[in-house]
Amino acid sequence: MGDVTAVVFVIDNDPSMRAALEDLVGSVQLEVRLFSSPQEFLAASKRPEVPGCLVIDVRLPGMSGLTFQNELARMGVDLPVIFITRHGDIRMSVRAMKAGAFDFLTKPFRDQDVLDAIQAAIERDRERRRDAALVSDLRERYSALTERERQTMRLVVIGRANKQIAADLDLSEMTVKVHRGQVMRKMRARSLPELVRIADRLAGACSNVVGDLYQTCSPSRPASPESISAADEHARANGFAGSRGTHLALANL
């Protein structure tokens, strides 16, 4: 199993369809695993940590493919889903796609259409895995920051100058420069724009890293709507963020 690079999981209660899909997928040197029901898939041993996708018949005994799709989402299984069906209609396909299905194919389908859908779904899963690995690495870097360094980073990424950060945190400018240098080193950011992109990536992927922009200000300097607007304008002027929605403050992970 060490040389497996991608896996296609086929769930169909029709033995002849499973066999046909096994031959088709195998013809392009992809690993394929066959299941007659969603329950059999869920009961199977641990799946390999490689890119993959699910090819599922919409009409299955015990649990429909659409119900199974919702169950996968509830369980946090992120494999792209390709539905196949002999009795599909527009309403069913719309429902599946709205729920996150990657593709919806109606039997009889061309072999190449199935292979194209599978290859595209695997590529999407490969990209998702790369992105997840990057975010995990960024989280590790961020967790290495001290609380004061995190406070500094929150203000740096919205465009606050060292003098402003020093006043906000009741520190000397020299101390702010030291913290700022440590932030750049630990986050492995080669420039301020790169640090902002890192912050954007973290905030976009981790809901618990977005917080009050001024939660780190000293109690004696409460934030006001005017000061927040000024910070927004400063950030826009320096190209650090395009809208309030991307002005970030990083909270504890």
HURA-V94064 format. One record per run of one state. SS is the DSSP state (2 for helix, 1 for strand, 0 for the rest). FROM is the first residue (numbers start at 1). LEN is the number of residues. If there is no record, write none. Layout:
ss=<SS;SS>
from=<FROM;FROM>
len=<LEN;LEN>
This chain:
ss=<0;1;0;2;0;1;0;2;0;1;0;2;0;1;0;2;0;1;0;2;0;2;0;2;0;2;0;2;0;2;0;2;0;2;0>
from=<1;6;12;15;27;31;36;38;44;51;58;65;76;80;86;90;99;103;107;111;144;147;157;162;170;173;187;192;206;207;210;225;238;244;247>
len=<5;6;3;12;4;5;2;6;7;7;7;11;4;6;4;9;4;4;4;33;3;10;5;8;3;14;5;14;1;3;15;13;6;3;7>
